[in-house]
Amino acid sequence: MTQPVRIQPDLEFVKELQAVGGESLKKCYQCATCSVACPISPINNPYPRKEMVWASWGLKDKLLSDVDIWLCHNCGTCSDLCPRGAKPGDLLSALRNMTYARLTQPSVVGKWLSSAQYLPILVAIPAILWAVVWMIMASVNGSVFPEGEIVFGKLFPGDFTIDPIFILTFFTAVGILFKGTKNLIASFQPEGRTMMLGKTKHWVLHLVDVLLEEVVTHSKFKDCGADKSDRKVGHMTLMYAFVILAFVTAVVAVGHWGGKVIPAIAVHTPMPQTFPVKILANIGAVMLLVGLAILTVRRKALDPKKTSSNYYDWYLLGVIWVVAVTGVLSQLFRLAGIAPVAYSVYYVHLVAVWMLFAYLPWSKLGHLVYRTAALTYVRAMGRR
């Protein structure tokens, strides 16, 4: 005779889930429309119906170790067609947000990123850091705003302020992301542990497939079925803008430090507007603004009865907006020769860029790594 299974719901988990975007999950009455409507949900293990059940029951462990929450591309079709307005897509998004906060340490950063009330703390850390650098250099220069040609390196020297700080920030974030990715894959029991122990062959090849077939082309946006072309264009424009700007940063760094040894490859800043690297940087900046505009307009136009926008969504968009706008304005004010405004805007730019990278492992931007890892995992396990 089958033994009864006792379910012990975690009611605090349900409340937390509702607070971060899953507030409508209790409307679900298990009609399965969501799983049927999803074009990319696998037949033998469909989502998000089962996740809606588990969430209603408060099965925290099953949900936070569920690989399927990372496979959803949040097209919103399931929420659009839900007859009860339960918003399954929002639930999966909320679960990912909760997972970001739990994957790595210090977990308090994840807590800070989950609510607007902690935003002053997140801003204050880099604001104080760069203000201290500014004050030190002001004492050295004898002026808060250096005289003569506007060169941001006078106030924030690359050699011993910007480069060391951002290199340390970047590699710390990479290390935390690596640890978080290991924790994520290991949570997919039992196969996850098998993969982490290296017993799954050719997972590197699966990673390459995911990058080429899905990340580079964003093919899943098309597979989602509904007309989400603006979302695909916005995401791809934003992604390739970051790629271009990362390449420019790398070229400038190599030219700066390598130029000390090999003068022929030296790159001096500020670069002339006609310099090829500078032209590429400006193209990347324009693409960043265009991608942000597309995604912001789209998110503002979402029907709140079907899909909700939460703080995680707006936090990331807001930070990237500040990075993009201050980056462009600092250049324009520099060219206009307005030193106080140029240096002040550049200070805000440094604060925003630091926030983007330092908090990346706990923010929604972390899905670039975590979703890629989950997609690689399911391919290694034989799912497509």
Backbone torsions as a table, in degrees:
resi	resn	phi	psi	omega
1	MET	NA	137.0	-178.4
2	THR	-66.5	131.4	179.4
3	GLN	-78.6	138.7	177.8
4	PRO	-66.2	147.7	178.7
5	VAL	-108.0	124.8	179.8
6	ARG	-90.1	125.0	178.4
7	ILE	-103.4	126.8	179.3
8	GLN	-113.7	93.6	-177.2
9	PRO	-67.5	143.9	176.3
10	ASP	-97.8	95.0	-174.5
11	LEU	-67.1	-32.6	177.6
12	GLU	-65.8	-36.1	177.2
13	PHE	-64.2	-42.1	178.7
14	VAL	-60.6	-43.5	179.7
15	LYS	-64.1	-41.2	179.7
16	GLU	-65.1	-40.8	179.5
17	LEU	-63.2	-41.5	178.4
18	GLN	-66.2	-31.7	-177.7
19	ALA	-72.6	-25.8	-176.9
20	VAL	-103.4	17.3	173.6
21	GLY	129.1	-4.3	-178.5
22	GLY	-106.5	33.1	-172.8
23	GLU	-65.9	-20.5	-175.7
24	SER	-98.4	7.8	-173.8
25	LEU	-61.7	-28.3	-178.0
26	LYS	-69.8	-11.0	177.9
27	LYS	-77.1	-15.9	-176.7
28	CYS	-64.6	132.0	174.5
29	TYR	-121.9	25.5	169.8
30	GLN	60.0	47.7	177.3
31	CYS	-83.5	-16.2	178.7
32	ALA	73.9	11.3	177.5
33	THR	-58.9	-38.3	-176.7
34	CYS	-61.7	-47.2	-179.4
35	SER	-68.3	-36.4	178.8
36	VAL	-69.0	-38.3	-175.7
37	ALA	-75.1	-26.3	-175.4
38	CYS	-70.9	118.5	-177.5
39	PRO	-71.4	-19.8	-176.3
40	ILE	-110.2	3.5	177.9
41	SER	-73.9	127.2	-177.8
42	PRO	-66.5	145.1	-177.3
43	ILE	-65.3	-39.5	-173.2
44	ASN	-85.4	-9.2	179.8
45	ASN	-152.5	62.8	-169.9
46	PRO	-69.5	150.2	172.3
47	TYR	-131.7	160.0	9.6
48	PRO	-102.3	16.8	-176.9
49	ARG	-58.4	-47.7	-176.3
50	LYS	-64.7	-33.8	178.2
51	GLU	-66.7	-33.3	177.2
52	MET	-65.9	-38.7	177.7
53	VAL	-65.7	-50.5	-177.7
54	TRP	-60.3	-39.2	180.0
55	ALA	-65.6	-42.6	179.0
56	SER	-62.4	-33.9	179.8
57	TRP	-85.5	-7.5	179.3
58	GLY	73.0	32.5	-178.7
59	LEU	-85.1	79.1	-173.2
60	LYS	-58.5	-50.3	-175.2
61	ASP	-62.0	-40.2	-179.4
62	LYS	-66.8	-38.8	-177.0
63	LEU	-72.5	-44.4	-176.0
64	LEU	-77.1	-5.6	174.1
65	SER	-116.1	20.8	-177.4
66	ASP	-94.8	113.3	-177.8
67	VAL	-64.5	-27.0	-174.0
68	ASP	-65.6	-23.3	179.3
69	ILE	-66.6	-20.3	-179.9
70	TRP	-91.4	-13.8	-177.9
71	LEU	-85.0	-23.6	176.9
72	CYS	-64.6	132.2	178.5
73	HIS	-100.8	13.0	170.7
74	ASN	55.8	44.3	178.5
75	CYS	-74.6	-22.6	176.4
76	GLY	90.1	2.0	-178.5
77	THR	-61.0	-43.0	-179.0
78	CYS	-62.5	-40.0	179.4
79	SER	-70.8	-35.7	178.9
80	ASP	-61.7	-37.9	-173.3
81	LEU	-96.3	-5.1	-179.1
82	CYS	-64.5	121.3	-177.0
83	PRO	-70.9	-14.4	-177.4
84	ARG	-108.2	-3.6	-178.2
85	GLY	69.1	34.7	-177.3
86	ALA	-80.1	-13.3	175.8
87	LYS	55.0	62.8	179.3
88	PRO	-58.3	-35.9	179.1
89	GLY	-60.9	-39.8	177.5
90	ASP	-64.7	-35.8	179.3
91	LEU	-62.6	-47.7	-179.7
92	LEU	-63.3	-38.6	176.9
93	SER	-63.4	-42.2	178.8
94	ALA	-64.1	-38.3	178.4
95	LEU	-64.5	-39.7	176.7
96	ARG	-64.1	-40.8	178.6
97	ASN	-60.9	-40.3	178.8
98	MET	-66.9	-36.8	-178.4
99	THR	-69.0	-38.3	177.2
100	TYR	-51.9	-45.1	-174.6
101	ALA	-70.3	-17.9	-173.8
102	ARG	-107.1	-10.4	-172.6
103	LEU	-73.4	-33.7	-172.2
104	THR	-134.2	167.4	176.2
105	GLN	-107.7	153.6	-3.7
106	PRO	-75.3	129.5	-175.5
107	SER	-66.5	-17.6	180.0
108	VAL	-62.9	-29.3	177.9
109	VAL	-65.0	-40.1	175.8
110	GLY	-61.1	-37.8	177.5
111	LYS	-65.0	-43.7	-179.5
112	TRP	-61.8	-36.2	-177.5
113	LEU	-77.1	-11.5	-175.3
114	SER	-86.2	-10.1	-175.9
115	SER	-146.7	142.2	-179.2
116	ALA	-63.9	-21.7	-177.0
117	GLN	-66.6	-20.1	-179.6
118	TYR	-97.7	0.9	-178.6
119	LEU	-57.3	-40.2	178.1
120	PRO	-57.1	-34.4	178.3
121	ILE	-67.6	-45.1	-178.5
122	LEU	-62.0	-37.1	179.4
123	VAL	-76.4	-38.1	-174.2
124	ALA	-63.2	-36.3	-176.8
125	ILE	-59.1	-57.8	178.7
126	PRO	-71.2	-28.7	179.6
127	ALA	-62.6	-42.5	178.2
128	ILE	-69.0	-42.3	-179.6
129	LEU	-55.9	-52.8	-177.0
130	TRP	-75.5	-24.7	175.3
131	ALA	-67.7	-37.7	177.7
132	VAL	-64.0	-44.5	177.3
133	VAL	-59.3	-44.2	-179.5
134	TRP	-60.4	-46.0	-178.1
135	MET	-64.7	-40.4	179.1
136	ILE	-62.3	-46.8	-179.0
137	MET	-69.0	-31.0	177.2
138	ALA	-64.6	-37.9	178.1
139	SER	-69.4	-33.6	178.4
140	VAL	-70.9	-43.8	-178.3
141	ASN	-79.3	-18.7	-177.2
142	GLY	78.7	12.0	-179.5
143	SER	-157.8	144.1	177.5
144	VAL	-66.4	-36.3	177.8
145	PHE	-120.1	108.4	-177.7
146	PRO	-54.4	142.3	179.9
147	GLU	-81.3	165.5	178.1
148	GLY	85.2	-158.0	-179.0
149	GLU	-56.9	138.2	179.8
150	ILE	-76.4	109.9	176.8
151	VAL	-130.8	114.2	-174.6
152	PHE	-61.0	-24.7	177.9
153	GLY	-66.2	-18.5	176.4
154	LYS	-67.2	-35.4	-177.3
155	LEU	-95.3	-35.0	179.5
156	PHE	-129.2	78.8	-175.9
157	PRO	-59.5	134.6	-178.6
158	GLY	-66.5	-40.3	-172.3
159	ASP	-61.9	-40.5	-174.7
160	PHE	-127.5	13.0	171.9
161	THR	-130.3	-71.1	-174.2
162	ILE	-62.1	-51.9	-176.0
163	ASP	-62.5	-52.0	179.8
164	PRO	-60.9	-41.9	-177.1
165	ILE	-65.0	-46.7	-177.0
166	PHE	-75.0	-31.7	175.6
167	ILE	-64.3	-46.1	178.3
168	LEU	-62.5	-43.3	179.9
169	THR	-62.5	-45.9	-176.8
170	PHE	-62.9	-50.3	-176.1
171	PHE	-72.4	-27.5	173.0
172	THR	-65.6	-44.2	178.2
173	ALA	-63.1	-40.6	178.1
174	VAL	-61.9	-43.2	179.2
175	GLY	-63.6	-40.7	178.9
176	ILE	-67.4	-40.7	177.3
177	LEU	-63.0	-39.2	178.7
178	PHE	-62.8	-45.0	177.7
179	LYS	-63.9	-42.0	179.1
180	GLY	-64.1	-38.4	178.9
181	THR	-65.9	-40.8	176.3
182	LYS	-61.4	-43.5	179.4
183	ASN	-63.6	-39.4	-179.0
184	LEU	-64.0	-50.6	-178.0
185	ILE	-65.0	-40.0	179.4
186	ALA	-64.7	-24.0	-178.8
187	SER	-74.8	-17.8	179.5
188	PHE	-79.8	72.1	-174.0
189	GLN	-74.8	149.7	-9.9
190	PRO	-86.2	-11.9	-173.6
191	GLU	-64.0	-32.1	-178.6
192	GLY	-59.4	-44.6	178.6
193	ARG	-64.0	-38.6	178.0
194	THR	-59.3	-43.4	-179.4
195	MET	-66.3	-40.6	-178.8
196	MET	-67.2	-26.3	178.0
197	LEU	-82.7	1.1	176.1
198	GLY	80.8	17.3	-177.4
199	LYS	-88.9	-6.7	176.4
200	THR	-94.0	118.7	-175.4
201	LYS	-76.9	148.6	170.2
202	HIS	62.1	26.7	179.6
203	TRP	-66.6	-25.5	177.0
204	VAL	-64.3	-39.2	178.0
205	LEU	-65.2	-37.2	176.9
206	HIS	-65.1	-37.3	177.7
207	LEU	-62.4	-44.3	178.6
208	VAL	-61.1	-42.3	178.3
209	ASP	-59.8	-44.2	-179.4
210	VAL	-62.4	-44.2	-178.8
211	LEU	-63.1	-44.4	-176.3
212	LEU	-76.5	-39.7	-173.6
213	GLU	-87.3	-26.1	-173.8
214	GLU	-122.5	-48.2	-175.7
215	VAL	-70.3	-49.4	-176.8
216	VAL	-65.7	-39.2	-175.0
217	THR	-100.0	-14.1	-174.7
218	HIS	54.5	41.1	-174.4
219	SER	-63.8	-28.4	-178.0
220	LYS	-65.4	-24.5	177.8
221	PHE	-64.4	-36.7	176.6
222	LYS	-72.5	-39.7	-179.1
223	ASP	-64.3	-23.3	-179.1
224	CYS	-64.3	-13.4	169.8
225	GLY	92.2	-57.8	-177.2
226	ALA	-68.5	162.7	-179.2
227	ASP	-75.0	95.4	179.8
228	LYS	-119.0	32.2	-174.3
229	SER	-59.6	-36.8	179.6
230	ASP	-64.9	-37.4	178.9
231	ARG	-66.3	-42.7	178.6
232	LYS	-63.8	-46.0	-179.9
233	VAL	-62.5	-43.0	179.8
234	GLY	-61.9	-46.9	-179.5
235	HIS	-65.3	-43.8	-178.1
236	MET	-67.8	-40.0	178.3
237	THR	-62.2	-43.4	179.3
238	LEU	-64.6	-44.7	-178.1
239	MET	-62.5	-47.2	-178.1
240	TYR	-72.7	-24.7	172.6
241	ALA	-64.0	-44.0	177.4
242	PHE	-63.5	-38.5	178.4
243	VAL	-61.9	-45.6	180.0
244	ILE	-63.0	-45.9	-178.0
245	LEU	-68.0	-33.6	175.9
246	ALA	-66.5	-40.4	177.8
247	PHE	-63.1	-44.5	178.7
248	VAL	-60.1	-44.9	179.2
249	THR	-60.1	-42.4	179.6
250	ALA	-63.9	-42.1	179.6
251	VAL	-62.6	-44.5	179.7
252	VAL	-64.1	-41.6	-179.9
253	ALA	-64.3	-45.9	178.9
254	VAL	-64.3	-41.9	179.3
255	GLY	-65.1	-35.4	-179.8
256	HIS	-71.2	-55.2	-176.5
257	TRP	-77.8	-40.1	177.8
258	GLY	-68.0	-29.5	179.6
259	GLY	-66.0	-20.7	176.5
260	LYS	-68.6	-26.1	-179.9
261	VAL	-100.4	-42.1	-179.5
262	ILE	-120.3	93.9	-176.1
263	PRO	-54.8	-26.2	-176.4
264	ALA	-65.3	-25.3	-178.1
265	ILE	-101.8	8.4	-176.3
266	ALA	-63.8	138.7	174.6
267	VAL	-121.7	121.7	-177.6
268	HIS	-106.3	138.7	177.9
269	THR	-113.3	150.0	-2.0
270	PRO	-70.6	140.7	-178.2
271	MET	-80.2	146.8	175.0
272	PRO	-61.6	150.6	-177.8
273	GLN	-64.1	-23.2	-179.4
274	THR	-90.2	-2.8	179.5
275	PHE	-69.4	133.5	-175.8
276	PRO	-52.8	-41.5	-180.0
277	VAL	-64.8	-37.5	178.8
278	LYS	-67.5	-40.7	177.3
279	ILE	-60.2	-44.0	178.8
280	LEU	-63.2	-39.0	178.8
281	ALA	-62.9	-42.3	179.2
282	ASN	-67.0	-36.4	175.6
283	ILE	-62.5	-44.3	177.9
284	GLY	-60.8	-39.5	-179.8
285	ALA	-65.3	-42.4	178.7
286	VAL	-64.3	-43.1	178.3
287	MET	-61.5	-38.3	179.0
288	LEU	-61.7	-44.7	180.0
289	LEU	-66.5	-39.9	180.0
290	VAL	-65.2	-47.4	179.0
291	GLY	-60.6	-42.1	178.1
292	LEU	-62.8	-42.5	-179.2
293	ALA	-62.4	-43.2	-179.5
294	ILE	-62.0	-47.9	-177.1
295	LEU	-69.6	-35.5	179.8
296	THR	-68.8	-45.2	178.5
297	VAL	-61.5	-42.7	-179.7
298	ARG	-63.2	-43.9	-178.1
299	ARG	-67.5	-36.8	178.1
300	LYS	-65.3	-28.5	-176.1
301	ALA	-86.8	-3.8	-178.7
302	LEU	-63.4	141.7	177.4
303	ASP	-76.8	112.9	-177.9
304	PRO	-61.5	-18.6	178.0
305	LYS	-74.5	-19.4	-176.9
306	LYS	-113.9	-36.9	-178.8
307	THR	-141.7	132.5	-178.8
308	SER	-106.1	150.5	172.3
309	SER	-102.1	131.6	-179.3
310	ASN	-112.5	177.3	-175.9
311	TYR	-61.0	-37.4	178.6
312	TYR	-56.2	-43.8	-178.9
313	ASP	-63.0	-50.0	-175.1
314	TRP	-73.4	-30.3	177.6
315	TYR	-60.0	-50.4	-177.0
316	LEU	-64.5	-46.8	177.9
317	LEU	-59.1	-41.5	-179.1
318	GLY	-62.4	-45.7	-179.4
319	VAL	-63.6	-43.4	-179.8
320	ILE	-66.8	-36.8	175.2
321	TRP	-59.2	-45.7	-179.7
322	VAL	-63.7	-41.8	177.7
323	VAL	-58.4	-48.4	-175.9
324	ALA	-67.4	-49.5	-175.5
325	VAL	-66.8	-44.4	-179.9
326	THR	-68.6	-31.3	176.2
327	GLY	-63.7	-44.3	179.5
328	VAL	-70.0	-45.4	-177.6
329	LEU	-66.3	-37.0	179.4
330	SER	-62.1	-37.0	176.9
331	GLN	-68.5	-43.3	-178.5
332	LEU	-65.1	-42.6	178.9
333	PHE	-68.8	-31.3	175.5
334	ARG	-65.7	-45.3	179.4
335	LEU	-66.0	-30.5	178.7
336	ALA	-79.6	-11.7	177.9
337	GLY	77.6	22.6	179.7
338	ILE	-96.4	86.3	-170.3
339	ALA	-59.1	-52.1	-176.8
340	PRO	-56.8	-43.3	-179.0
341	VAL	-71.3	-41.6	-178.7
342	ALA	-60.3	-48.4	-178.9
343	TYR	-67.9	-37.4	-179.5
344	SER	-66.8	-43.4	179.3
345	VAL	-66.1	-37.2	179.0
346	TYR	-65.5	-35.7	175.5
347	TYR	-59.9	-45.6	178.1
348	VAL	-63.3	-37.1	178.2
349	HIS	-60.5	-44.7	179.2
350	LEU	-63.4	-39.8	178.1
351	VAL	-60.7	-46.1	-177.3
352	ALA	-68.7	-40.9	179.5
353	VAL	-63.8	-40.9	178.5
354	TRP	-62.5	-42.1	178.4
355	MET	-61.9	-39.8	-178.3
356	LEU	-60.6	-44.9	-176.0
357	PHE	-85.4	-42.1	-175.1
358	ALA	-65.9	-36.4	-177.5
359	TYR	-96.7	5.1	-175.5
360	LEU	-54.4	-43.4	-177.3
361	PRO	-61.1	-21.5	-177.8
362	TRP	-107.7	-3.2	-176.4
363	SER	-99.0	173.3	179.9
364	LYS	-62.9	-23.7	178.4
365	LEU	-64.5	-19.8	178.0
366	GLY	-62.7	-16.5	-179.7
367	HIS	-63.4	-21.2	176.3
368	LEU	-57.0	-37.5	180.0
369	VAL	-91.0	-47.9	-174.0
370	TYR	-68.1	-41.0	178.4
371	ARG	-66.7	-39.9	177.6
372	THR	-61.0	-41.0	178.3
373	ALA	-64.0	-41.5	-179.7
374	ALA	-66.7	-41.7	178.0
375	LEU	-63.4	-39.1	177.1
376	THR	-65.1	-40.9	179.8
377	TYR	-60.6	-48.6	-176.5
378	VAL	-66.9	-31.3	176.1
379	ARG	-69.7	-40.6	178.1
380	ALA	-64.3	-27.7	180.0
381	MET	-88.6	2.3	175.1
382	GLY	97.8	4.4	177.9
383	ARG	-98.9	150.1	177.1
384	ARG	-119.9	NA	NA
